[in-house]
Amino acid sequence: MNPAGSLYGRLLAWLTLPLLTLGALLLLQAWLEARATADRAYDRLLDAATLAIAEQVQWQDERLWLDLPPAALEMLAGDAQERVFYSLVDQQGRHITGNARLPEHSGASAASGDTLLYRDIERHGMALRQGIRRTRLEDWRSGEPFEVRVAHTREGRDALRLELLRSNLAGILAMGALAVATLLLAVRAALKPLTRLRHAIRARDPRTLTSLDLELPRELAELREALNELLARMRRVRANQERFIGDASHQLRTPLAGITARAELALRRQEPEEWRTALETVHSTSERTARLAMQLLSLTRLDNPEYRPELHPVDLNDCVRQAVRDHWVACHQAGIDLGADCLPSPLRVAASEWQLQEALANLIDNSRRYGAHHITLGALSDPPRLFVEDDGPGIPAERRLLVLRPFHRGRDDGEGSGLGLAIVDGIARNHGARLDLAESDSGRGLRVEMRFPEAPT
């Protein structure tokens, strides 16, 4: 399993990102705190050193004089053996004594009283930390002001800063490891209900469509309800399929049984005329059975939710003319007047031409079987629609929705299979069209219209 493509991996990635950001901020803060702490500690040493030196300054022979003990400088040179520099400067800025001429501080002249100033300097390629104490003699003979300048290298500061950072880093790493472990356990525990749901689905019998009954958190409960709704729809689809298969088996069994019985009866007779009559009956029944099988195949394909017909611009006038040409001979032989009522200009819709021809064929066959003498096919605009109108017995208004169901006949006389209007309704739904059944304009018969949503420009 690819962690980047899993929910577990995505949760870890999104939760680890703020943890890494927080860890980086903690490291930055630890580094800044370690540097500030090391500077404060060594700045106090500078403070003590400048104070010790200032206490040793005296006034002798009308000038400043300093006898510096070695301990005053040794207090700055710690374990890192930093180099220490100092300088005594009078009020006029003249160097009196010291082991280095250290630069002055721009803010030292503005300072008053006993003031200590700090800054970072560079001398002969060495980074130094300098402290300047501006004070005056505490002597009854003279109150001469002066400056004590002390600087040392940064080895001790850097070593202390790294030591403090290492100690803080150990704590940060320990907290980070604890946070990562807690995060892993929390994500795994949060996804455990999803794992239980997956195991429950995998353990189900593929033939079982009962609802899932599993205690889940609110977010996963919504997913469970969606699955249960899908299972309910699948149960309805399976029930419809089982009912359709039962009806289809019954519809096919009846003519096949008739053919078998007629053939057995003819085999017992010796007269050729009876054989001919039996063959004509078998031929007629086999034709109806073949048409029934074709209608069952068409209806099965139309009821497939994954079936999507390939739609092209089709002229409805051409469909009407083609349907009249295909069925004119059969209707003429049956004494039926079949005509067309087309528009003078093309009327195009996005459709599957063979499906429209199938719908018109079923409507013409229904009208012919149920006693129509005049059948009119036509196309209308605004909105674009096909219509088939006849002068037959029609269908009562309360039964017009029932006849759209498979195997529901207008009358029980053995004619037809009850699939024609169901197939037409399926074709209309595949095209996003609406099928309307109404009384004929003449007041007798049936008018069937297929209304399309729009005509493409």
N, C-alpha and C positions, 0 to 999 in steps of 0.2 A: 504494500500500500504506500502510495506517495504521500508523505506528510503534508506537502504544500497543497495537495488537492483534497485534503480531508478537513472535516469540521474541527477535529482535535488539533490539527496543525495550525489552522487559521486562528483558533482561539488562543493557542500558545503564542503565535506571532503577534497578535494584537495586544495581548496582555504583557508579553515580554518587552515590547517597545517602550511603554512608559516605565517599566522597571529599569531598563538600561539607561533611559534618560535620567531617572532619579539617581541611579548609581553614579552616572557621570557628574551630576550636580553635587552629590555627596563627596566624591573624590576632589572636585574643585574646591569645595568648602574646606575639606580637610587640609588641602595644600595651602590655602590662604590662611587658615587658622594656625597651621604649623609655622609658616613664615612669620606671621604676626607674633606668635608666642616666642619664637627664637629671637626676634628683634627686641621684644620687650625685655627679655632676660638679659641680653647683652647690652642693651641700652642702659639698664640699671648699673651694669659694671662700668660703663663709660661715665655715668653719673657719679658713681663712687670714686672712680679714678680722678676725675676732674676736681671733685671736692677735696680729695686727699692732697692733690697737688696744690690747689688753691690755699689750703691751710698751711702749707709749708712756705708760701711766699712771704718775704719780709722786706723791710725798708732799711737799707744799710748804705752808708756813704752817699746819701742823696740819690739813691737809685734802687730799683727793684732787685731783689736777690733771692735765689732759690737753691736750696740744698735738698735734692730729691732722693729719698731712700729707694733702694731697689724694690722693696715690697709693693710700692705704689704701682709699678709697671707689671710686676709679676701677677697681680690680681687679674689683669686682663689676658695674660698669656696662659690659657688653660691647657687641657690635654691635647688640643689640636696644635699647640705651639704657634699661635698667631704672632705676627710681627706687630709691635706696638710703637707708635710715634707720638711725640708730644712737643709742644712749643708754648713758651711764655711770651706774651706780646703786651707792650704797654699801651697807654691811652692813645699815643700817636701812631700805633700800628707797627712800631719797631720791634724786631725780634730780639728778645733779651737772652733767652737760653732755650735749649731743647735739642733733641737728636734729629729734628727735621723741621723745615720751614713749611708749615701747613698753611693752606689758603684760608682767607677770611670768609665769613658767611655774610651774605648781603643783608640779612635781617639782624645781624648782631649789633650794628650801630643803632638801630631803632629800638632795641631792647633796653629796658631799664631795670635796675636792681640786680639781684642775683638770679640770672636767667641762664637756662641751658637749652641750646639749640642742637638739632641733629640733622645730618644730611649724608648722602652717599656721594663719594668722590672717587676719582681715579688718579693714581700717582705712579708714574714710571711703569705703566701697564698693570698695576695692581688695583683691584677693587677694594676700596676702604669704606669703613663707616666712621664718620667723624662726629665728635661732640665738642661743642664750644660753650664754655662757661664764662659769662661776663660778670665780674664782681669787683670789689674794691678791698683795700687793706682795712682791717679792723685794728688799727693802731692809733694810740692817742697822739702820736706825732704827725701822722699823715693818713689820709684816706684816698691814696692814689688808686684810680680804677685801672684794671688790667683784664686780659683774656687768657684763659687756659684752653689750649686746643689739643685734643687727644684723638687719635685715630688708630684703628687696628684693622687687620685683614679679616676676611669673612669665613675662614675655614671652620672656626668653631660654630658660627651661626648656621652654616650650611650643614654641618654634621648634626647639630641639634634638630634642625628642621627635618632632615631625612629620618632621624630616629623617631620624631613625633609622627611623621607621615606614615612610617612603617607600622607603628602601634595603632594608629587610626585605621590604616588599610586592613589590618588583620580583623578589626571589628566590623568594618564595612563588608569584607569578603564573607565573614561568618553570617552576617545578616542577609547578604545576598544569596548565599547557599540555602539558608533557611527559607527565604522568600520564594526561591525557585522550587524547592521541594514542596512548600505549601501550595504554590501555584499548580504544580503537576497533580498533586492529590485533589485540589479543588476542581480542576477542569475534568479530571477523570470521574470524580463523584458527580459533577454536574451533568456529564454525558452518560452516566450509567442508565437513567431511564430510557434514553435513546437506544442503548444497547439492548435493554429488555424488550423494547418495541420491535427491534430488528429480529431478535431471536423468536419472539412470538409470531411474527409474520413468516419467518422461515419454517417454523415448526408446524404451520397449518397445512392441512390437506388441500392440494390445489383445487379439489372439487367442492371445498367448503366455502360458502359465501356469507356465512353468518357474521354478525358485527363483532368487532374486537371489544373485549371487556377487560381493560387494563388500567390500573390506577397510574396516572401520569401527571406531571406538573402542568400548569395552565397552558404554557406555550405548546407543549407536546400534546396536550389534550385536544387542542384545535386541529393538529395534524391527525390525531386518532379519529376525530369526528369527520374530517374530510375523507379519510379512508373508509369510514363506515358509510358515508353517503355514496362513495364510489361503489362499494360492495352492494348497497341497496339498488343502485341503478343497474349493476350487473345481474342481480337477482331478477329484476324486472325484464331485462333483456333475455336472460336465459328462459324465463317463463314464457315470454313471447315466442322465442325460438322453438321451445318444446311444443307450444300450442300450434305454431305454424307447421312444424314437422308432422304433428298428429293430423292436422287438417289436410296437409298435402298427401299424406299416406292414404287417408280416407278417399280423397278425390281421385287419386291414381288407382286405388284398389278397385273402385266400383267399375270403371270402364274396362280395366284389364280382366276382371272377373266376367264381365259381359262378353268380351271377346272370346275368352276361354269356353264359356258356356255355349255361345253360338257356334264355335268351331266343333265342339263335341257333338252338338245336335246335328250339324251338317254331316259329320262323319257317319252317323247312323242312317242317313238317308241315301237313296240310290238315284233320285231324280236330278238331272243337271239343273233344272230350273230352281230347285231348292238350294242347290249349291251356289248358284249365282246370287240368289237372294241373300244367303248367309255371307257370301264374300262382300257384297255391297254393304251389308250391315257392319261387317268387320272393318272394311275400308273407312266407312264414315266414323266409326268409333275410334279407330286408330288415328285419324286426322284430328279429332277432338282431343285425344290423349296427347298427341304430339304438340298441339297448340298449348294444351295445359302445361306440359313439361317446359315449353319455352317461356310461358308466362311465369312459372315458378322460378326459373333461372333468372329472369329479368327482375322479379320482385326481390329475390335473394340478394342480387347485386345492388339494387337500389337501397335496400335496408342496411347495407354494410356501412358503418359510420366512417370507415377509412377510405371509402370510394369517393373520388372527386373527378367528375367528368372534365374532359378538356374542352374548354369553351372557346368558340370563335364567332366573329360577326356573322349572323345568319339573317337572311331576308325572310320575314314571316310570310310574305306573299308567295315566294318561291316554295316554301314548305306546303302551303295550302294547295298550290297548283300540282305539286308532285304527288300529294296524297290523293287528289282527285284522279290523276292519271293512273295511280297504282290500284285504286279500288273501283274505278268506274265500271269495268267489265263485270265484276262480281255483283255490284249493285244493280246494273242493268239487267243481268240475268235473273235477279230476284225481283225485278219490277220496282226498283227504288230509284227515285230521281235524286241524283247526287250532283250538287252544284257548288260553285265557289263565289265568294264575294270579297274581292281583293281591292286594295287601295291603288290609286294611279301611280304613286311614288313608292320607292323601296322603304321598308320599315325594318331596320336591322336591330337585333338584340344579341347579346353575348349568350350563346347557347350551343348545345351539342345537337347537330342536325339529325343524327340517327335517333336520338331520344325523342325529339319532337315528332319525327315520323312514327315512332312507336306509340306515342301518346295519341296521335290522330288516328292511327290504325285501330287502337283499342276503342276509342270513342265511336268510330264508324261501325265497328263490329258490334258494339253494344246496341247502338241505334237499330242496326239491321236485325239483330236477334230479337229485339223486344217490339217489333211490329211497326217501325217507322216507314212511311212511304216517301217522305221528302227529307233529305239531309242536306244541310248547308254548312260549308266550312268557310271561314273568313278571318280577316285580320283587321284590327282597329288600332288607332293611335290615341295618345294622351289619356292614360298610359298605354304603352304597347301591349297588345293582348291577342291571343288566338281564341276562336270560339267555334263550337260545333253545336248546331241547332237542329232539332228534328221535330216531327209532329206525332211522335209515339205517345204511349200512355203517360210518360213522365214519371217523376218520383215525388211522393208527398213530402212536404217541407220537414215533417218530423223525422223522416227516414234518410234525409240527405247526408247526414254525418255518418250514419250506420253503413251506407253503401260504400264508404271509403275504406272500410275494414276488409282485410282479405277474406275471401270465401263467403262474403255476404251477398246473396242474390236479391235482385229486385222482386222476383217471384220464383216460386219453387216449381218449375216446370221441366227440370232436367236440362234446359238450355243454358249454356254459359258455365263459367267456373267461379264467378264472383271475384275475379282478380283484375279485371280490366280497369275499373276506376281506382283501385288501390295502386296499380302500376302508374296510372296517370298522376295520381297525387304524389307518389314518390318522385316522379320526374319533375313535377312542379317544385317540390321542395329542394331538389338538387340544383335547380336554377334560381333559387331565391324568389320564386313566383308564388302567387296565391291562386288556389283553385276554387272557383265559385260555381255552385249549382243553383240554377234558378228556373223559373217557369219560362217557357218560350214566349216570344213577343206576340205570337198569334193566340196565346191563351191556352194552347194545347201542346203538350210535348215537353222537352227538356232542353235547356240551354246551358252548356258547360263552357266556362271562360277560364283561361290561364293568363293571369295578369302578371306581367314582368315588371321589375322595379323601375327600370329606365332603359332608354335606348342610347347606346354609345354614339358619340359624334364621330 
